[in-house]
Amino acid sequence: MLTIARGGIVYAPGSAGTIQEIFQDACQNHYNTVGVISPMIFLGREFWTRTRPVYPLLAQLAEGQEYARYLGITDSVEEVIQALEAYDQGHAAGGKT
């Protein structure tokens, strides 16, 4: 699923399987192994920064990499939708968002 999810993935709170998928997706973005760098949006700021502090580590790994600009974290479903739509519109027009 991660390989074909070129429009981005939204990560809701989860456990070991979700965290494994996060780092699999991060590897694809970090090394651009599938030819597309896509958004990784984390829903649940408290969960992803304190309960399972994956986001701070991922943000640090992404520093200086193109995919850093496609990382997002929010508590708002509306912000998730806006971020994914902006990415989609930017790529539909042939540009980068």
C-alpha positions as CSV (number, residue, x, y, z in Angstrom):
1,M,0.0,0.0,0.0
2,L,2.8,2.4,0.8
3,T,4.3,2.1,-2.6
4,I,1.1,3.0,-4.4
5,A,0.0,5.7,-2.0
6,R,1.5,8.5,-4.0
7,G,-0.9,11.2,-2.8
8,G,0.3,10.9,0.8
9,I,-0.6,8.9,3.9
10,V,-2.3,10.1,7.1
11,Y,-1.1,8.4,10.2
12,A,-3.6,8.1,13.1
13,P,-2.5,6.8,16.5
14,G,-1.4,3.2,16.3
15,S,1.1,0.7,17.6
16,A,4.0,-1.3,16.3
17,G,2.5,-2.0,12.8
18,T,1.7,1.7,12.3
19,I,5.2,2.7,13.4
20,Q,6.8,0.2,11.1
21,E,4.8,1.6,8.2
22,I,5.9,5.1,9.1
23,F,9.5,4.2,8.9
24,Q,9.0,2.2,5.7
25,D,7.3,5.3,4.1
26,A,10.1,7.5,5.5
27,C,12.7,5.3,3.8
28,Q,10.9,5.5,0.5
29,N,10.7,9.3,0.8
30,H,14.3,9.7,2.1
31,Y,15.9,7.7,-0.7
32,N,13.2,8.5,-3.3
33,T,13.0,4.8,-4.1
34,V,9.6,4.9,-6.0
35,G,10.2,8.2,-7.9
36,V,7.7,10.1,-5.8
37,I,8.1,11.9,-2.5
38,S,4.7,12.2,-0.9
39,P,3.2,13.7,2.3
40,M,3.3,12.0,5.6
41,I,0.7,13.7,7.8
42,F,0.4,12.7,11.5
43,L,-3.1,13.2,13.1
44,G,-2.8,13.6,16.9
45,R,0.0,15.9,18.0
46,E,0.0,14.7,21.6
47,F,0.2,11.0,20.5
48,W,2.9,11.5,17.9
49,T,5.1,13.8,20.0
50,R,4.7,12.4,23.5
51,T,2.9,9.1,23.7
52,R,4.8,7.6,20.8
53,P,7.4,10.3,19.9
54,V,7.9,9.3,16.4
55,Y,7.4,12.7,14.8
56,P,10.3,14.5,16.4
57,L,12.7,11.8,15.4
58,L,11.3,11.7,11.8
59,A,11.6,15.5,11.5
60,Q,15.2,15.3,12.6
61,L,16.0,12.6,10.1
62,A,14.3,14.6,7.3
63,E,16.4,17.8,8.0
64,G,18.0,18.8,4.7
65,Q,16.0,16.3,2.7
66,E,13.3,17.1,0.2
67,Y,10.6,15.2,2.1
68,A,11.0,17.4,5.2
69,R,8.6,19.9,3.5
70,Y,6.0,17.1,3.2
71,L,5.9,16.2,6.9
72,G,3.0,17.5,8.9
73,I,1.4,17.1,12.3
74,T,-2.0,18.4,13.4
75,D,-5.0,17.7,15.5
76,S,-7.3,19.0,12.8
77,V,-8.9,16.8,10.1
78,E,-9.5,19.9,8.1
79,E,-5.8,20.7,8.1
80,V,-5.0,17.2,6.9
81,I,-7.4,17.6,4.0
82,Q,-6.0,21.0,3.1
83,A,-2.4,19.7,3.1
84,L,-3.3,16.7,0.9
85,E,-5.3,18.9,-1.5
86,A,-2.5,21.4,-1.8
87,Y,0.0,18.6,-2.5
88,D,-2.4,17.1,-5.1
89,Q,-3.1,20.4,-6.8
90,G,0.6,21.3,-6.9
91,H,1.5,18.0,-8.5
92,A,-1.5,18.0,-10.9
93,A,-0.2,21.3,-12.3
94,G,3.2,19.7,-12.8
95,G,4.9,21.6,-10.0
96,K,6.0,21.1,-6.5
97,T,4.1,22.4,-3.5
